[in-house]
Amino acid sequence: MTKEPEDQVTPRSIHTKNIVKSYDENMVVNDVSLDVKNGEFLVILGPSGCGKTTLLRMIAGLEKQTYGDVFFDDINVGGIPPQKRNIGFLFQQYTLFEHMSVKENIEFGLKLKGVKKAECEKKITELLDIMGLSEMLNRNPKNLSGGQKQRIALARALAMNPSVLLLDEPFGALDASTRTKMRQDVKDIQRKLGLTTILVTHDQEEAFELGDRVAVMNQGKIEHIGTPQEIYDNPHTAFVAQFIGTVNVLNGVFEKGKIKLGYLLLDTPKLNFKFKEGDSLKLLVRPEDVEVEKALAKMKRKEEITTGKILNLLFLGPFVKLRISLGRGITVRVLKPKEEITKKKFKIGDDVFVNISKFKVFPESVDASIPTPVSNILKV
Amino acid sequence: MVTDLKKPLVRYETKEFLSRYLLIGIVSFFFLLLILMPLGSMFYYSTSEGLYAFFQAVTSPAALFALKFSVLLALATTVCNVFIGTLGAYVLVRYDFPGKNILNAVVDLPIAVPTAVTGFTLLLLYGPIGIFGKYLSQHGITILNAFPGILLAHVFVTFPFVIRSVSGVLEGVERNYEEVAKTLGASRFQIFKHITLPSIKGGIISGLILTFARSLGEFGATMMISGNIALKTQTAPLFIYKRIQELDYTGASAMAILLALTSFIILYSLKVITKRKEKSS
């Protein structure tokens, strides 16, 4: 790699090409090709054991891939050890050296690099200032809180002027309020420095908050990569649809070019899969995409509208969660703004008209038993 | 239950009190029987002929040599095993390789093998008929009945101490620390020096103390390989044995007292130093 001028961050783009990691027969990362643009913040999101951390470790050079290549810009970093990749890496467990003070931790890499003392001091003061921890200079990391520890670890990584920042669930061990604050700070710092950053997480809220783009990973493969909105609105796979936010998984049948769901007959949207007459399929419906109206005699009943009964009604602050039975054993979860519910005066036991305005269709064979990720506002 | 609560709690407290002091009593009894009484009798015998006899016994050239030789030997053994043991522990914990389990089992062998057997095997290997012994004597190097042979025996006997205590600590040291140092540009050696070594320091020190103490008291293997030559290869324990054989109980117990005192002072000061260092860090 070319030598960087001191004290200047030169972000690099990251590319992985058909990268594979297997242990014996077990494919942990399966043929992943990824392009992270210069200065972009990419979040790799997936359940535990999906291979996301292994992928990040291969990019860092902490793990050797079984097959494939990693490029920083157009340089293949395959033969370059992590020491020389010019990366900043953050672990979940803070990993501050406890036999050193905060100052010694930050200057660790700088000293090894042979940076002059005055320059070291300047850099440390500057970084601690950014982190808002100037008074912690001579403290032992043992006496710091989790959030403070992770800030120091970040300062230590940034002190080296890395070209890329790799974060392995860095907020996982923090309490909720610290996590929120720290996320915002990381995003601000990343923007300010224009650092190419990859963050690995299982927390969807975190992914959406931080990522310019999000890559959803499952069983060693990236199933969908795109902006948070693209992923939410137009998931490529059933897994992505279910892993992001909450979704109703309903069983339907393909009939005369339409989808039959209980008493409902739905027009097919643009289908990603081909179905034959009578094929069973899975309908994935977001709770907010279900329209609910009070069942009034004067309302004309159409085929796309079915009747249902409100089984449950739960206030969640700005939103209300409803559980509605559509008959034939089908129940859907619905999420509506509080105002709409108040206006329409819904009660438990009310008969309602239900219309499913937006949905995704996947073949029956797609596994729906996916562990639900950690709860957040989008979940009901 | 309500009536139970109304009962005075004296009986329960008395029981608690009695069982506590019973246990303390049992432990004190064994401590007295197993450690204090032998030490006391040693002290009694060493001074039974007066302090002058005691002083003479411990300042005789043979006694002074034996003590010096023992301490020097224990120090050399400790240095060897701290180096080999730390390296061994690092390799056994950090790397996977074929035959690792066998090697792991072999490490503990010196604890199970009688020290006399250890001495005997070294005798066979480095003696006049042994493979190494033959070759080395041709080049004018003597192992048997000399410092190198005794050192070999001591290194063998005390081998598991450092390697085991360091392995235990090293297993608890997360690799993330070493990895993060890597991403900060540290070479393998720098990582070991700045990150790994400070984390396993406690393990090294406790292994070192055990090694030193065990080496200072080593008898069986030393007996087999040293030839027990006064003023040449006689260690303090061998000196004691020789004095007993010659029915010189005062001399034997005087040296025993001195040996016990020396090891106590060294071990105690090591503990104080490490505690001070820990506090300051």
Interface residues (C-beta under 8 A of the other chain):
Chain A: A60 L62 P81 P82 Q83 K84 R85 I87 G88 F89 F91 Q93 T95 F97 H99 F108 G109 L112 K113 A153 R156 A157 M160
Chain B: E174 N176 Y177 E179 V180 A181 K182 T183 L184 G185 A186 S187 Q190 H194 I195 P198 S199 S281
